[in-house]
Amino acid sequence: MNFGIINHNISATNSLRRLEITNGGLSKNFERLSSGLRINRASDDAAGLAVSEKMRAQIYGIDQALKNTQDGISMVQTAEGVMDTMHSILQRMRVLSVQSASDNYTNNDRLKLQLEVDQLIDEIDRVAEYTEFNTKKLLNGNCLGNANTSNRRVITAMCTGVVESADYSITILDAGTACNVHGNRNISDSIDDGDSIITLKDAGIYGEKELHIKVDGKTSVILVEEDDSLENLVNKINNSKSGVTAGLDEEGNDITMTSMHSGPRFNISFGDDPDGVALALGFYGGVKETNTSSIWAQNSNGVNFNRRVFTTGTNTIVSITNITRQELFHTVPGESSVPGGYGRSLGVFTSTSRIFTEKELSNPLNTFDTTDITRPLWNEVNGVRQKVDLTASKLLKGFSFVLDGQIDYGVLQQDNNNNNDGNFTSYWPNAYKTPAGDPNATLTIDYRPAIPGEKDLLYADFASLTSVKLAIRDMRQAYHIGANEGQVMLVDFPNFSAEALGLTVNLRANGGVYNGVDPLLDGSLAPDYRMHMSIRTRKDAEAAITLIDTAIQKVSHSRSKLGAFQNSLEKTVDYLGIAHENMQASESRIRDVDMAKEMSELTRSQILIQSGTAMLGQANQRPQLVLQLLG
């Protein structure tokens, strides 16, 4: 025993070291008890801290996902609630249609019913445009998809369903023409009333009569009187919302009409002509196939001229090319694209108007084989060759586009001699002349071996060099309902504009929906730029019932989908609440302190501190015992 060593008090040093350790433990006891956490720094438990932080990320993410889901439910409820108003409007329109379909009412009575129908259709557009959540318009298609074109003066588009994001090039091969009708009576002031004004009496029309003008299945009823001049009748027609523009011929003796829309879908006819007004004015209409009729007439100078009587509208023909994600679609190499296109044609499509919907885009005139670009793509099915159907893919789904009503103006067209006269009489593409060396031979092309009984398709009377890019973007609303990447739910809010529901047809001109105020490029004015569903005659009212039933079905379907989305989101709220609770419990077991155990440790540390302090005092007194040896 080294009793006499005083330079190094080992007992005191040992007691101090032990006291410092105990004090450090006591400090951690205080820290854990005051914070409630077992792990306050990485040194407390490095692995436990890493696991805890990952679990905290999940907990915070789930907490925010829960809020996102609840906000999503509110957004869906906003839209679904408005759809109840849509249903009410459509049900009222159906009642009016059933009412108008009864011959208890005259056509004059039906005109009054039509006024309410027109207001209800406009109200549908207002509801679709004004329904918002956090400034997002829910029912006008903005929360469904975007369709933008590089030149709105040529093509405008809208999304009507779920779309696949892609870019296309649309090349117009034939813009189609409008229907024209011309009265052929060459009416003159035959009644000696001294006014020198041609009136309907001069055409043999007496009293009050009805002129029926039917376009796209919609009949307009114009009430005429025997004293109406031809100018008055033109004004009545132009103000009747019939979808036609009327005028007088160069001699002022006959009325001419031109459909405001192109294509045979919008051919002009005169219904049943119940009062014979159209017959008295020399109108002809209702021809289904494309043709032109003409008669000889004399002008005021007695000179014969050829007067066109009836010209049906012609089809619109376009080629559509996919210019993005080309590896996903069955397309031909770029060198086989149409003039002005961007390569990889999906096919040639036709429409009986300038409107291309899913119906027109699901059945191309032709699609092309990647292995042999000189022929279309045909499949062998049990020995029968069938054309490829695009309907199975998402391509060309969920959107529609419309050629501008003024496309005829300023469109560069090129014939086979590179002249801009639009006289292009060939097949597309790769047309060649037969027999070889004959400059006057008809341009032909053999795309494929002939199929018995099937005629070759002539795609266009001319080729247009007008190509427009169309960008389609999926804009369904994505609700992030989980803590991790990709845990989203996509909700498609429907496009419930009156046009999307099939209740009206808009005239698109000057790069947008025509406002009926500004003159068109040809200088004319068209007072009516919307052709609403008609109940102006009994037959129209009968057809309107089915049309409204289809619209009700669309609203019901979309409303059911939103209800299903809401139910799914509500179940997600339940799941997230359970997940949040369990995740918090798991993280607590790793990171939170056991208060009872830590209190026991605190008591132990406090006792050790007191004992250690006492022992340090005793150790410090020990060297003084050496002084007793001096006595």
C-alpha positions as CSV (number, residue, x, y, z in Angstrom):
1,M,0.0,0.0,0.0
2,N,1.5,3.3,-1.1
3,F,0.3,5.2,1.9
4,G,2.8,8.0,1.7
5,I,2.4,9.1,-1.9
6,I,0.9,12.6,-2.1
7,N,1.9,13.8,-5.6
8,H,-0.7,11.6,-7.2
9,N,-4.0,11.1,-5.3
10,I,-5.1,8.0,-7.2
11,S,-8.2,7.6,-5.1
12,A,-9.4,11.1,-5.8
13,T,-8.6,10.7,-9.5
14,N,-10.6,7.5,-9.7
15,S,-13.5,9.0,-7.7
16,L,-13.5,12.0,-10.0
17,R,-13.6,9.9,-13.1
18,R,-16.4,7.8,-11.8
19,L,-18.3,10.9,-10.8
20,E,-17.9,12.4,-14.3
21,I,-19.3,9.3,-15.9
22,T,-22.2,9.3,-13.5
23,N,-22.8,13.0,-14.2
24,G,-22.8,12.3,-18.0
25,G,-25.4,9.6,-17.5
26,L,-27.4,11.9,-15.4
27,S,-27.3,14.6,-18.1
28,K,-28.6,12.1,-20.6
29,N,-31.4,11.1,-18.2
30,F,-32.4,14.7,-17.9
31,E,-32.3,15.2,-21.8
32,R,-34.4,12.1,-22.5
33,L,-36.9,12.9,-19.8
34,S,-37.2,16.5,-20.9
35,S,-37.5,15.7,-24.7
36,G,-39.4,12.4,-24.3
37,L,-37.0,10.9,-26.9
38,R,-34.6,8.0,-26.4
39,I,-32.6,9.1,-29.5
40,N,-31.7,12.8,-29.5
41,R,-28.5,12.5,-31.6
42,A,-26.9,10.0,-33.9
43,S,-24.6,8.8,-31.1
44,D,-27.6,7.7,-29.0
45,D,-28.4,5.0,-31.6
46,A,-27.0,5.5,-35.2
47,A,-29.0,2.7,-36.8
48,G,-32.2,3.5,-34.9
49,L,-31.9,7.2,-36.0
50,A,-31.6,6.2,-39.7
51,V,-34.7,3.9,-39.4
52,S,-36.6,6.5,-37.5
53,E,-35.9,9.3,-40.0
54,K,-37.1,7.1,-42.9
55,M,-40.3,6.3,-40.9
56,R,-40.8,10.0,-40.1
57,A,-40.6,10.8,-43.9
58,Q,-43.4,8.2,-44.4
59,I,-45.4,9.7,-41.5
60,Y,-45.2,13.3,-42.8
61,G,-45.9,12.1,-46.3
62,I,-49.0,10.2,-45.3
63,D,-50.2,13.1,-43.2
64,Q,-50.0,15.4,-46.3
65,A,-51.4,12.7,-48.5
66,L,-54.4,12.5,-46.2
67,K,-55.0,16.3,-46.6
68,N,-54.5,15.9,-50.4
69,T,-57.2,13.2,-50.5
70,Q,-59.6,15.2,-48.4
71,D,-59.1,18.2,-50.8
72,G,-59.6,15.8,-53.7
73,I,-62.9,14.7,-52.2
74,S,-64.0,18.3,-52.0
75,M,-63.1,18.9,-55.6
76,V,-65.0,15.9,-56.8
77,Q,-68.0,16.8,-54.7
78,T,-68.0,20.3,-56.3
79,A,-68.2,18.9,-59.8
80,E,-70.6,16.1,-59.0
81,G,-72.9,18.5,-57.2
82,V,-73.1,20.7,-60.3
83,M,-74.0,17.7,-62.4
84,D,-77.3,17.5,-60.6
85,T,-78.1,20.9,-62.2
86,M,-77.0,19.4,-65.6
87,H,-79.5,16.6,-65.1
88,S,-82.3,19.0,-64.2
89,I,-81.6,21.1,-67.3
90,L,-81.6,18.0,-69.6
91,Q,-84.7,16.6,-68.0
92,R,-86.5,19.9,-68.6
93,M,-85.3,19.9,-72.2
94,R,-86.7,16.4,-72.6
95,V,-90.1,17.4,-71.3
96,L,-90.1,20.3,-73.8
97,S,-89.2,17.8,-76.6
98,V,-92.0,15.4,-75.6
99,Q,-94.4,18.4,-75.5
100,S,-93.3,19.6,-78.9
101,A,-93.6,16.1,-80.4
102,S,-97.4,16.2,-80.0
103,D,-99.6,17.7,-82.7
104,N,-101.6,19.4,-80.0
105,Y,-99.3,22.3,-80.8
106,T,-98.7,24.3,-83.9
107,N,-95.3,25.1,-85.3
108,N,-95.8,28.6,-84.0
109,D,-96.2,27.2,-80.5
110,R,-93.1,25.1,-81.0
111,L,-91.1,28.2,-81.8
112,K,-91.9,29.4,-78.3
113,L,-90.8,26.1,-76.8
114,Q,-87.6,26.4,-78.9
115,L,-86.8,29.7,-77.2
116,E,-86.6,27.9,-73.8
117,V,-84.6,25.1,-75.3
118,D,-82.1,27.6,-76.7
119,Q,-81.8,29.3,-73.3
120,L,-81.3,25.9,-71.5
121,I,-78.5,24.9,-73.9
122,D,-76.8,28.3,-73.3
123,E,-77.2,27.6,-69.6
124,I,-75.4,24.3,-69.9
125,D,-72.4,26.1,-71.4
126,R,-72.5,28.7,-68.6
127,V,-72.6,26.0,-66.0
128,A,-69.7,24.1,-67.6
129,E,-67.7,27.3,-67.9
130,Y,-68.3,28.7,-64.5
131,T,-67.9,25.6,-62.3
132,E,-64.5,26.1,-60.6
133,F,-62.5,24.7,-57.7
134,N,-59.5,26.8,-56.6
135,T,-59.8,28.7,-59.9
136,K,-59.7,25.5,-61.9
137,K,-62.5,25.1,-64.4
138,L,-63.9,21.6,-63.8
139,L,-66.5,20.9,-66.5
140,N,-65.2,22.6,-69.7
141,G,-62.6,20.1,-70.5
142,N,-59.6,21.9,-68.9
143,C,-59.3,19.1,-66.3
144,L,-59.5,16.4,-68.9
145,G,-57.1,17.3,-71.6
146,N,-55.6,20.1,-73.7
147,A,-55.7,20.3,-77.4
148,N,-53.6,23.0,-79.0
149,T,-52.7,23.6,-82.6
150,S,-49.9,25.5,-84.3
151,N,-52.4,27.4,-86.4
152,R,-55.8,28.1,-85.0
153,R,-56.8,29.8,-88.3
154,V,-56.8,26.3,-89.8
155,I,-57.7,23.8,-87.1
156,T,-59.2,24.1,-83.6
157,A,-59.5,21.1,-81.3
158,M,-60.9,20.1,-77.9
159,C,-60.7,17.1,-75.7
160,T,-64.0,15.2,-75.0
161,G,-62.5,12.1,-73.2
162,V,-59.4,10.6,-71.8
163,V,-56.5,11.2,-74.3
164,E,-53.0,9.9,-74.8
165,S,-50.4,12.7,-74.8
166,A,-48.9,12.9,-78.3
167,D,-48.2,15.3,-81.1
168,Y,-49.6,15.0,-84.6
169,S,-49.4,16.6,-88.0
170,I,-52.6,17.0,-89.8
171,T,-52.3,17.6,-93.5
172,I,-55.5,18.7,-95.3
173,L,-55.9,16.9,-98.6
174,D,-59.4,18.2,-99.3
175,A,-61.1,20.9,-97.1
176,G,-64.5,20.0,-98.5
177,T,-67.1,22.4,-99.8
178,A,-70.4,23.7,-98.6
179,C,-73.9,23.0,-99.9
180,N,-75.4,25.7,-102.2
181,V,-79.0,25.9,-103.4
182,H,-80.4,28.4,-105.9
183,G,-84.1,29.1,-106.6
184,N,-84.8,28.6,-110.3
185,R,-88.1,30.4,-110.7
186,N,-86.6,33.6,-112.0
187,I,-89.4,35.4,-110.2
188,S,-90.6,38.7,-111.6
189,D,-93.1,41.4,-110.5
190,S,-95.9,39.7,-112.3
191,I,-98.8,41.2,-110.3
192,D,-99.9,44.6,-111.4
193,D,-99.9,46.4,-108.0
194,G,-97.9,49.3,-109.2
195,D,-95.0,48.9,-106.6
196,S,-92.4,47.3,-109.0
197,I,-91.3,45.1,-106.0
198,I,-91.1,41.4,-106.3
199,T,-93.1,39.9,-103.4
200,L,-94.0,36.3,-102.5
201,K,-97.3,36.8,-104.2
202,D,-95.4,37.0,-107.4
203,A,-94.3,33.4,-106.7
204,G,-97.8,32.3,-106.0
205,I,-97.6,32.4,-102.2
206,Y,-100.6,33.8,-100.5
207,G,-101.4,34.4,-96.8
208,E,-99.1,33.4,-94.0
209,K,-97.0,30.3,-94.8
210,E,-94.1,28.3,-93.4
211,L,-90.7,27.8,-95.0
212,H,-88.8,24.9,-93.5
213,I,-85.0,24.8,-93.8
214,K,-83.4,21.6,-92.6
215,V,-79.6,21.3,-92.0
216,D,-77.9,18.5,-90.0
217,G,-81.3,17.2,-89.0
218,K,-82.3,20.5,-87.4
219,T,-85.3,22.3,-88.9
220,S,-85.8,26.0,-88.9
221,V,-89.4,27.3,-89.4
222,I,-89.6,30.7,-91.1
223,L,-93.0,32.4,-91.1
224,V,-93.5,34.2,-94.4
225,E,-96.3,36.4,-95.6
226,E,-97.5,37.1,-99.1
227,D,-96.3,40.8,-99.0
228,D,-92.8,39.9,-98.0
229,S,-90.3,41.0,-100.6
230,L,-87.4,38.8,-101.5
231,E,-85.1,41.0,-99.5
232,N,-87.3,40.6,-96.5
233,L,-87.3,36.9,-96.9
234,V,-83.5,36.9,-97.1
235,N,-83.3,38.8,-93.8
236,K,-85.8,36.4,-92.2
237,I,-83.7,33.4,-93.3
238,N,-80.5,34.9,-92.1
239,N,-82.0,35.7,-88.7
240,S,-83.6,32.3,-88.3
241,K,-80.6,30.4,-86.8
242,S,-81.0,27.9,-89.5
243,G,-77.3,27.4,-90.3
244,V,-77.5,28.9,-93.7
245,T,-76.6,32.3,-95.2
246,A,-79.1,33.6,-97.8
247,G,-78.8,36.2,-100.5
248,L,-80.1,37.2,-103.9
249,D,-78.7,36.2,-107.3
250,E,-77.1,38.7,-109.5
251,E,-80.4,39.5,-111.1
252,G,-82.2,39.9,-107.8
253,N,-84.9,37.4,-109.0
254,D,-84.1,34.4,-107.0
255,I,-82.9,33.5,-103.5
256,T,-79.6,31.6,-103.0
257,M,-78.5,29.7,-99.9
258,T,-75.2,28.5,-98.7
259,S,-74.6,26.2,-95.7
260,M,-72.5,27.8,-93.0
261,H,-70.7,24.4,-92.6
262,S,-69.0,22.3,-95.2
263,G,-69.8,18.7,-96.1
264,P,-72.8,16.6,-96.9
265,R,-73.7,16.4,-93.3
266,F,-74.8,20.0,-93.6
267,N,-76.6,19.7,-96.9
268,I,-79.7,22.0,-97.1
269,S,-83.1,20.5,-97.6
270,F,-86.6,21.9,-97.0
271,G,-88.2,19.2,-94.9
272,D,-91.7,18.2,-95.9
273,D,-92.3,21.7,-97.3
274,P,-95.8,21.6,-95.7
275,D,-97.0,24.8,-97.4
276,G,-95.1,24.4,-100.7
277,V,-93.0,27.6,-100.2
278,A,-89.8,26.0,-101.2
279,L,-91.5,24.5,-104.2
280,A,-93.0,27.9,-105.2
281,L,-89.5,29.5,-105.0
282,G,-87.9,26.7,-107.1
283,F,-85.8,25.2,-104.4
284,Y,-84.4,21.7,-104.6
285,G,-82.7,19.8,-101.8
286,G,-82.1,16.6,-100.1
287,V,-79.8,15.0,-102.7
288,K,-77.6,12.5,-100.8
289,E,-74.8,11.9,-103.3
290,T,-72.5,14.6,-104.5
291,N,-73.6,16.2,-107.7
292,T,-74.2,19.5,-109.4
293,S,-77.3,20.5,-111.3
294,S,-77.7,23.5,-113.5
295,I,-80.3,25.1,-115.7
296,W,-80.3,27.8,-118.4
297,A,-81.7,31.2,-117.5
298,Q,-81.8,34.6,-119.0
299,N,-80.6,37.8,-117.4
300,S,-82.3,41.2,-117.8
301,N,-80.6,41.7,-121.1
302,G,-82.0,38.5,-122.5
303,V,-78.6,36.7,-122.4
304,N,-78.6,33.1,-121.5
305,F,-76.4,32.0,-118.6
306,N,-75.8,28.8,-116.7
307,R,-77.3,29.0,-113.2
308,R,-76.3,26.5,-110.6
309,V,-79.3,25.0,-108.9
310,F,-78.0,22.6,-106.3
311,T,-74.5,21.6,-105.2
312,T,-74.1,19.1,-102.3
313,G,-71.3,19.6,-99.8
314,T,-68.2,17.4,-100.3
315,N,-66.2,15.4,-97.7
316,T,-63.2,16.7,-95.9
317,I,-60.1,14.4,-96.2
318,V,-57.0,14.7,-94.1
319,S,-53.9,12.7,-93.5
320,I,-52.7,12.3,-89.8
321,T,-49.1,11.8,-88.9
322,N,-47.7,10.9,-85.5
323,I,-44.6,13.0,-84.8
324,T,-43.8,11.9,-81.2
325,R,-43.3,8.5,-79.5
326,Q,-43.3,7.0,-83.0
327,E,-41.9,3.7,-81.8
328,L,-45.2,3.0,-80.0
329,F,-47.4,3.2,-83.0
330,H,-47.7,1.3,-86.3
331,T,-46.5,4.0,-88.7
332,V,-44.6,4.2,-91.9
333,P,-41.2,5.7,-92.4
334,G,-40.9,9.5,-92.7
335,E,-40.0,9.5,-96.4
336,S,-43.6,8.3,-97.3
337,S,-45.3,11.3,-95.6
338,V,-47.7,13.5,-97.5
339,P,-46.5,16.8,-98.9
340,G,-45.9,19.2,-96.1
341,G,-46.2,16.5,-93.5
342,Y,-43.7,15.4,-90.9
343,G,-43.4,11.7,-91.6
344,R,-44.9,8.5,-90.3
345,S,-48.4,8.7,-91.6
346,L,-51.1,6.9,-89.6
347,G,-53.5,7.0,-92.5
348,V,-56.1,9.0,-94.4
349,F,-59.3,10.0,-92.7
350,T,-62.6,11.4,-94.1
351,S,-65.5,13.3,-92.6
352,T,-68.9,14.3,-94.0
353,S,-68.2,17.7,-92.5
354,R,-65.2,19.6,-91.3
355,I,-65.6,18.0,-87.9
356,F,-63.5,15.0,-87.0
357,T,-64.6,13.1,-83.9
358,E,-63.7,9.7,-82.5
359,K,-66.1,8.2,-85.0
360,E,-64.3,9.6,-88.0
361,L,-60.9,8.9,-86.5
362,S,-61.6,5.3,-85.7
363,N,-62.0,4.2,-89.3
364,P,-59.3,5.4,-91.6
365,L,-59.7,5.2,-95.4
366,N,-56.2,3.7,-95.4
367,T,-53.4,2.7,-93.1
368,F,-49.9,1.9,-94.3
369,D,-47.6,-1.1,-94.0
370,T,-44.2,-0.5,-92.5
371,T,-42.7,-3.3,-94.7
372,D,-44.2,-2.2,-97.9
373,I,-45.1,1.5,-98.2
374,T,-46.7,0.9,-101.6
375,R,-49.7,-0.8,-100.1
376,P,-52.0,-0.4,-97.1
377,L,-51.7,-2.6,-94.1
378,W,-54.1,-5.6,-94.2
379,N,-54.3,-8.5,-91.8
380,E,-54.9,-12.1,-92.8
381,V,-57.8,-13.5,-90.6
382,N,-58.9,-17.0,-91.6
383,G,-57.8,-16.3,-95.1
384,V,-59.7,-13.0,-95.3
385,R,-57.7,-9.8,-95.6
386,Q,-59.0,-7.1,-93.3
387,K,-57.9,-3.5,-92.8
388,V,-56.1,-2.6,-89.6
389,D,-58.4,-1.0,-87.0
390,L,-57.0,1.8,-84.8
391,T,-59.8,1.6,-82.3
392,A,-58.0,-0.9,-80.1
393,S,-55.2,1.6,-79.2
394,K,-55.5,4.8,-77.3
395,L,-54.3,6.7,-80.4
396,L,-56.7,9.3,-81.8
397,K,-59.0,8.7,-78.8
398,G,-60.8,11.3,-76.7
399,F,-60.4,14.4,-78.8
400,S,-62.0,16.1,-81.8
401,F,-60.8,18.8,-84.2
402,V,-62.6,21.1,-86.6
403,L,-61.3,22.7,-89.8
404,D,-61.9,26.4,-89.7
405,G,-64.8,27.7,-91.7
406,Q,-62.4,30.1,-93.5
407,I,-59.9,27.4,-94.5
408,D,-60.6,28.1,-98.2
409,Y,-59.0,31.5,-97.9
410,G,-55.3,31.8,-98.1
411,V,-54.6,28.0,-98.2
412,L,-51.7,27.1,-100.4
413,Q,-52.7,24.2,-102.7
414,Q,-50.5,22.6,-105.3
415,D,-51.3,20.4,-108.3
416,N,-49.2,17.8,-109.9
417,N,-47.5,20.4,-112.1
418,N,-46.5,22.5,-109.0
419,N,-49.1,25.1,-109.9
420,N,-51.1,26.7,-107.2
421,D,-54.4,26.2,-109.0
422,G,-55.6,23.4,-106.8
423,N,-56.1,21.1,-109.8
424,F,-54.5,18.0,-108.4
425,T,-56.2,14.8,-109.8
426,S,-54.1,12.0,-108.3
427,Y,-54.0,9.3,-105.7
428,W,-51.9,9.9,-102.7
429,P,-49.0,9.2,-102.1
430,N,-46.4,8.3,-104.8
431,A,-48.8,8.8,-107.7
432,Y,-47.4,7.8,-111.1
433,K,-48.7,8.1,-114.7
434,T,-49.9,5.1,-116.8
435,P,-49.1,4.3,-119.4
436,A,-45.6,5.5,-119.1
437,G,-44.6,8.4,-121.3
438,D,-48.2,9.6,-121.9
439,P,-48.3,13.2,-120.5
440,N,-52.1,13.2,-120.7
441,A,-52.7,9.9,-118.8
442,T,-54.6,9.8,-115.6
443,L,-52.5,9.7,-112.5
444,T,-53.0,6.3,-110.8
445,I,-51.3,4.1,-108.2
446,D,-51.7,0.5,-107.2
447,Y,-51.5,0.4,-103.4
448,R,-52.4,-3.2,-103.0
449,P,-53.7,-6.2,-104.9
450,A,-57.3,-5.7,-105.9
451,I,-60.0,-7.1,-103.7
452,P,-63.0,-8.4,-105.6
453,G,-66.0,-6.0,-105.5
454,E,-64.0,-3.2,-103.9
455,K,-63.3,0.0,-105.7
456,D,-60.1,1.9,-105.4
457,L,-60.3,5.0,-103.2
458,L,-59.7,8.4,-104.6
459,Y,-58.4,10.4,-101.7
460,A,-58.6,13.9,-103.0
461,D,-59.3,16.0,-106.0
462,F,-56.3,18.1,-105.0
463,A,-53.5,17.9,-102.5
464,S,-53.2,20.7,-100.0
465,L,-49.8,21.7,-98.6
466,T,-51.4,23.0,-95.5
467,S,-50.1,21.0,-92.5
468,V,-50.9,21.9,-88.9
469,K,-49.3,20.5,-85.8
470,L,-51.7,19.3,-83.1
471,A,-50.5,18.8,-79.5
472,I,-52.7,16.6,-77.3
473,R,-52.0,16.5,-73.6
474,D,-53.5,14.4,-70.9
475,M,-54.6,16.8,-68.2
476,R,-56.5,14.5,-65.8
477,Q,-56.3,15.6,-62.2
478,A,-53.7,13.7,-60.3
479,Y,-54.2,13.4,-56.6
480,H,-51.1,12.3,-54.7
481,I,-52.6,9.9,-52.1
482,G,-49.5,8.2,-50.8
483,A,-46.2,9.0,-49.2
484,N,-44.0,7.9,-52.1
485,E,-43.4,8.7,-55.7
486,G,-46.1,7.5,-58.2
487,Q,-48.8,6.9,-55.6
488,V,-51.4,9.0,-57.4
489,M,-55.0,8.6,-58.5
490,L,-56.1,10.1,-61.8
491,V,-59.5,11.6,-62.0
492,D,-61.0,12.8,-65.3
493,F,-63.5,15.6,-65.0
494,P,-65.8,15.5,-68.1
495,N,-66.3,18.1,-70.8
496,F,-69.9,19.1,-70.4
497,S,-70.1,21.9,-72.9
498,A,-73.2,21.8,-75.0
499,E,-71.1,21.0,-78.1
500,A,-69.4,18.0,-76.3
501,L,-72.9,16.7,-75.3
502,G,-74.0,16.9,-78.9
503,L,-76.7,19.6,-78.3
504,T,-75.2,22.3,-80.5
505,V,-72.7,22.8,-83.4
506,N,-70.5,25.8,-83.3
507,L,-69.2,27.6,-86.4
508,R,-65.4,28.0,-86.1
509,A,-63.9,30.8,-88.1
510,N,-61.2,33.4,-87.7
511,G,-59.3,31.1,-85.4
512,G,-62.0,30.4,-82.8
513,V,-65.7,30.0,-82.2
514,Y,-67.3,32.6,-84.4
515,N,-68.9,35.3,-82.4
516,G,-71.5,36.3,-85.0
517,V,-70.4,39.9,-84.9
518,D,-67.1,40.3,-86.8
519,P,-67.2,39.8,-90.5
520,L,-65.8,36.6,-92.0
521,L,-62.8,36.8,-94.3
522,D,-65.0,36.9,-97.4
523,G,-66.7,40.0,-95.9
524,S,-70.0,38.3,-95.1
525,L,-71.8,38.3,-91.7
526,A,-73.4,35.2,-90.2
527,P,-75.9,36.2,-87.5
528,D,-76.2,32.6,-86.2
529,Y,-73.0,30.9,-85.2
530,R,-74.5,28.1,-83.2
531,M,-76.9,25.5,-84.4
532,H,-78.9,24.3,-81.4
533,M,-80.9,21.1,-81.1
534,S,-84.2,21.8,-82.8
535,I,-87.8,21.0,-81.6
536,R,-89.3,23.4,-84.2
537,T,-91.2,20.6,-85.9
538,R,-92.8,17.4,-84.6
539,K,-90.2,15.2,-86.4
540,D,-87.3,17.3,-84.9
541,A,-88.8,17.0,-81.5
542,E,-89.0,13.2,-81.8
543,A,-85.4,13.1,-82.8
544,A,-84.5,15.5,-80.0
545,I,-85.8,13.0,-77.4
546,T,-83.2,10.4,-78.4
547,L,-80.5,13.1,-78.6
548,I,-81.3,14.3,-75.1
549,D,-81.4,10.7,-73.8
550,T,-77.8,10.3,-75.1
551,A,-76.8,13.5,-73.3
552,I,-78.4,12.3,-70.1
553,Q,-76.6,9.0,-70.4
554,K,-73.3,10.8,-70.8
555,V,-73.9,13.0,-67.7
556,S,-75.1,9.9,-65.7
557,H,-72.0,8.0,-66.8
558,S,-69.6,10.8,-65.8
559,R,-71.5,11.4,-62.6
560,S,-71.3,7.7,-61.7
561,K,-67.5,7.8,-62.4
562,L,-67.0,10.8,-60.1
563,G,-69.1,9.0,-57.4
564,A,-66.8,6.0,-57.7
565,F,-63.8,8.2,-57.5
566,Q,-65.2,9.9,-54.4
567,N,-65.9,6.5,-52.8
568,S,-62.4,5.4,-53.6
569,L,-60.9,8.6,-52.1
570,E,-63.0,8.1,-49.0
571,K,-61.6,4.6,-48.6
572,T,-58.2,6.0,-49.1
573,V,-58.8,8.4,-46.2
574,D,-59.6,5.4,-44.0
575,Y,-56.5,3.6,-45.1
576,L,-54.2,6.5,-44.7
577,G,-55.5,7.1,-41.2
578,I,-54.8,3.6,-40.2
579,A,-51.4,3.7,-41.9
580,H,-50.5,7.0,-40.2
581,E,-51.5,5.5,-36.8
582,N,-49.5,2.3,-37.2
583,M,-46.4,4.1,-38.7
584,Q,-46.4,6.5,-35.8
585,A,-46.6,3.6,-33.3
586,S,-43.7,1.9,-35.0
587,E,-41.5,5.1,-35.0
588,S,-42.4,5.8,-31.4
589,R,-41.1,2.4,-30.3
590,I,-37.8,3.2,-31.9
591,R,-37.3,6.8,-30.9
592,D,-39.4,7.6,-27.9
593,V,-38.1,7.2,-24.4
594,D,-39.6,4.7,-21.8
595,M,-40.4,7.3,-19.1
596,A,-40.7,4.7,-16.3
597,K,-37.4,3.1,-17.1
598,E,-35.7,6.4,-17.6
599,M,-37.0,7.6,-14.2
600,S,-35.4,4.6,-12.6
601,E,-32.1,5.4,-14.3
602,L,-32.4,9.0,-13.1
603,T,-32.9,7.8,-9.5
604,R,-29.9,5.5,-9.8
605,S,-27.7,8.3,-11.4
606,Q,-28.7,10.7,-8.6
607,I,-27.8,8.2,-5.9
608,L,-24.4,7.6,-7.6
609,I,-23.8,11.3,-7.9
610,Q,-24.4,11.8,-4.1
611,S,-22.2,8.8,-3.3
612,G,-19.5,9.7,-5.7
613,T,-19.4,13.3,-4.4
614,A,-19.0,12.0,-0.8
615,M,-16.2,9.6,-1.9
616,L,-14.4,12.3,-3.7
617,G,-14.4,14.4,-0.6
618,Q,-13.0,11.5,1.4
619,A,-10.3,10.9,-1.1
620,N,-9.3,14.5,-1.0
621,Q,-8.9,14.3,2.8
622,R,-6.7,11.2,2.6
623,P,-3.3,12.8,1.9
624,Q,-3.6,15.0,5.0
625,L,-3.0,11.8,7.2
626,V,0.7,12.0,6.2
627,L,1.0,15.1,8.5
628,Q,0.6,12.8,11.5
629,L,4.0,11.3,10.9
630,L,5.7,14.7,11.6
631,G,4.7,14.5,15.3
